[in-house]
Amino acid sequence: MRVSTSEMFNVANRGISNANTAIVKTQEQLSTGLRVLNPSDDPVASTKIMQLNESIARISQFTKNINSAENDLQLEETTLDGVLSLIQRIQEISVQAGNTAILTPSDYLALAAEVDARLEEMLNLVNTRNANGDYIFAGYKGGTQPFERLGAGQFEYRGDDGQKFVKISESVKVPVSDNGKAIFMDIDSAQNTIRTSVSAKNTSVPPIQISVGQVVDQDLYNSFYPSDMTITFNADSAIVPAAKNFTVTNRATGEVLLANQKFVSGHAIEVAGVSFSIIGEPKSGLPAVNATRPFGVDSAAVFPFDFTAPADETFEINVGGRTETFVLDANVTSTADIAAILNNAGNGNAARLASLGITVTAAGFTMPTGVNFTIGAGSANINGVMGIDTVAGSTSANGARALAGDQAFVDAADNQDILLTLARLSDAMKTVTNSADSKMLLKSVVDNTLINLGNTQTRILEKTSQLGARFNTIESTRDLHLDTELVSKEMLSELQDLDYAEAASRLSKQELILQAAQSTFVRVSQLSLFDRL
């Protein structure tokens, strides 16, 4: 068999190249410490290695989530502990304030000053932020300050009812926040109580404020509960002499509880067992402008005309969709006669006017509340004596309703947030006098405060126990991840880590093979007839 020179060189080249490639691969394995460098090295092991690396990466992310969740929960637990400490101090102050026989108004002012300071501290605690700058008690609205001061003792929760969760394993999510409304706002009150506020539509500058208010007669207020009150500032002309005045109504029914009361800034207003005060210069309302239709407005009145039965005739007046039918049933010689007929109770006209709220004099028709009205469905004879077009219809256009001024609200409530509890205690101590009634009211406020503080403590302790359960879940999940990660890394090591002793021995063998191939090529390449000549 003949072997060509080119084939001999090709075979030698392939042998040396393959030996050199094997050496390079072994050297790369030794430098990286990995047995499987490419999927082609071990397809089955490569698939398992990829799965194990993904599992370890997920565990790493879950571990980061666990650390973040643990930090948030620790911050919440610390904050709630601070709130509990504040509550305990307020309880001590409340017990001390209950000594009404010993303490003087000046003593109570000192106690109120500390309560105000504790209230500011409480407000800071419930508006705590985490390391990311998110408010921990705002629900999903982490960027919104949850508790805002509206006025003298009024606070509003501006977060939501949401609760943030963090995924700490494939199947476990743990809550890492709690909304402040559930913890601090929705606290059962010792008694039916109130919540005061001012309307956002008020236009006075600076805006008026309303005090937190007190229930001064619990039995009387219980008979009114759960109705709400609206305090509306009327036109100054509603009282004589003209001055700032207000009316208190039942918001649902419109029933007037106090009408046209002269207003004095900061003066106590008592109604339905509740006492509160409004501070500032409220914007007054505007009075109604009468809607009128004078006799002779459409044409000159012509007299006389006898409408005595059976020649009586009728016309209609429509006010806001309500219509009444009126009768002219006597001799008319002047507009005064018309007014007398329409104000007659015997023919029913007077009751109809009263139902529409319209008055009639010798001058014509008037709607004092400013609601425009229409006179129609009459006849040519009625047109003649009235000077008003009752056939085509005649409508007033000069009426204007009264416009309400600033408003404040007293809403019924069966719960009382912790901030309001502190504000109401402070308010009661600031206004107490040496009278027996005043001290009795303060004693009632103190008793309710202690109950409300106790209810808040219970709510916070319940939440603290829930935090403990979350910590337990986090700890057990972390331990599981550590065990899973350890097993995964052991399996990964078995699949991809290099056996250095075996690799070093293999490298020596491969170097020997390369040297042998090179030596053989040198010898074979010299086998030529020309070398024998």
Secondary structure as the mmCIF struct_conf table of DSSP 4:
data_model
#
loop_
_struct_conf.conf_type_id
_struct_conf.id
_struct_conf.beg_label_comp_id
_struct_conf.beg_label_asym_id
_struct_conf.beg_label_seq_id
_struct_conf.end_label_comp_id
_struct_conf.end_label_asym_id
_struct_conf.end_label_seq_id
HELX_RH_AL_P HELX_RH_AL_P1 THR A 5 THR A 32
STRN STRN1 LEU A 34 LEU A 34
BEND BEND1 ARG A 35 ARG A 35
BEND BEND2 ASN A 38 ASN A 38
HELX_RH_3T_P HELX_RH_3T_P1 PRO A 39 ASP A 41
HELX_RH_AL_P HELX_RH_AL_P2 PRO A 43 ALA A 97
TURN_TY1_P TURN_TY1_P1 GLY A 98 GLY A 98
TURN_TY1_P TURN_TY1_P2 THR A 100 ILE A 102
HELX_RH_AL_P HELX_RH_AL_P3 PRO A 105 VAL A 126
TURN_TY1_P TURN_TY1_P3 ASN A 127 ASN A 127
STRN STRN2 ARG A 129 ARG A 129
TURN_TY1_P TURN_TY1_P4 ALA A 131 ASN A 132
BEND BEND3 GLY A 133 GLY A 133
STRN STRN3 TYR A 135 TYR A 135
TURN_TY1_P TURN_TY1_P5 ILE A 136 PHE A 137
BEND BEND4 ALA A 138 ALA A 138
TURN_TY1_P TURN_TY1_P6 GLY A 139 TYR A 140
TURN_TY1_P TURN_TY1_P7 GLY A 142 GLY A 143
BEND BEND5 THR A 144 THR A 144
BEND BEND6 PRO A 146 PRO A 146
STRN STRN4 PHE A 147 ARG A 149
BEND BEND7 GLY A 151 GLY A 153
STRN STRN5 PHE A 155 TYR A 157
BEND BEND8 GLY A 159 GLY A 159
BEND BEND9 ASP A 161 ASP A 161
STRN STRN6 PHE A 165 LYS A 167
BEND BEND10 SER A 169 SER A 171
STRN STRN7 LYS A 173 PRO A 175
HELX_RH_AL_P HELX_RH_AL_P4 GLY A 180 GLY A 180
HELX_RH_PI_P HELX_RH_PI_P1 LYS A 181 MET A 185
BEND BEND11 ASP A 186 ASP A 186
HELX_LH_PP_P HELX_LH_PP_P1 ILE A 187 ILE A 187
STRN STRN8 ASP A 188 VAL A 198
TURN_TY1_P TURN_TY1_P8 ALA A 200 LYS A 201
BEND BEND12 VAL A 205 PRO A 206
HELX_LH_PP_P HELX_LH_PP_P2 PRO A 207 ILE A 208
STRN STRN9 GLN A 209 ILE A 210
STRN STRN10 GLN A 214 VAL A 215
BEND BEND13 VAL A 216 VAL A 216
HELX_RH_AL_P HELX_RH_AL_P5 GLN A 218 PHE A 224
TURN_TY1_P TURN_TY1_P9 TYR A 225 PRO A 226
STRN STRN11 MET A 229 PHE A 233
HELX_RH_3T_P HELX_RH_3T_P2 ASP A 236 ALA A 238
BEND BEND14 ILE A 239 PRO A 241
STRN STRN12 ASN A 245 ASN A 250
TURN_TY1_P TURN_TY1_P10 ARG A 251 THR A 253
STRN STRN13 VAL A 256 LYS A 262
HELX_LH_PP_P HELX_LH_PP_P3 PHE A 263 PHE A 263
TURN_TY1_P TURN_TY1_P11 SER A 265 GLY A 266
STRN STRN14 ALA A 268 VAL A 271
TURN_TY1_P TURN_TY1_P12 ALA A 272 GLY A 273
STRN STRN15 VAL A 274 ILE A 279
BEND BEND15 GLY A 280 GLY A 280
HELX_LH_PP_P HELX_LH_PP_P4 PRO A 282 SER A 284
STRN STRN16 LEU A 286 LEU A 286
STRN STRN17 VAL A 289 VAL A 289
STRN STRN18 ALA A 291 PRO A 294
TURN_TY1_P TURN_TY1_P13 PHE A 295 GLY A 296
BEND BEND16 VAL A 297 SER A 299
STRN STRN19 PHE A 305 ASP A 306
TURN_TY1_P TURN_TY1_P14 ALA A 309 PRO A 310
BEND BEND17 ALA A 311 ALA A 311
STRN STRN20 GLU A 313 VAL A 319
TURN_TY1_P TURN_TY1_P15 GLY A 320 GLY A 321
STRN STRN21 ARG A 322 LEU A 328
BEND BEND18 ALA A 330 ALA A 330
STRN STRN22 ASN A 331 VAL A 332
BEND BEND19 THR A 333 SER A 334
HELX_RH_AL_P HELX_RH_AL_P6 THR A 335 LEU A 342
TURN_TY1_P TURN_TY1_P16 ASN A 343 ASN A 343
TURN_TY1_P TURN_TY1_P17 ALA A 345 GLY A 348
HELX_RH_AL_P HELX_RH_AL_P7 ASN A 349 LEU A 356
TURN_TY1_P TURN_TY1_P18 GLY A 357 GLY A 357
STRN STRN23 THR A 359 THR A 361
TURN_TY1_P TURN_TY1_P19 ALA A 362 ALA A 363
STRN STRN24 GLY A 364 MET A 367
TURN_TY1_P TURN_TY1_P20 PRO A 368 THR A 369
STRN STRN25 PHE A 373 GLY A 376
BEND BEND20 ALA A 377 ALA A 377
HELX_RH_AL_P HELX_RH_AL_P8 ALA A 380 MET A 386
BEND BEND21 ILE A 388 ILE A 388
TURN_TY1_P TURN_TY1_P21 THR A 390 ALA A 392
STRN STRN26 SER A 394 THR A 395
STRN STRN27 ALA A 400 ALA A 400
STRN STRN28 LEU A 403 LEU A 403
STRN STRN29 GLN A 407 ASN A 415
HELX_RH_AL_P HELX_RH_AL_P9 ILE A 418 THR A 431
BEND BEND22 ASN A 434 SER A 435
HELX_RH_AL_P HELX_RH_AL_P10 ALA A 436 GLN A 496
STRN STRN30 ASP A 497 ASP A 497
HELX_RH_AL_P HELX_RH_AL_P11 TYR A 500 VAL A 524
TURN_TY1_P TURN_TY1_P22 SER A 525 GLN A 526
HELX_RH_3T_P HELX_RH_3T_P3 LEU A 529 ARG A 532
#
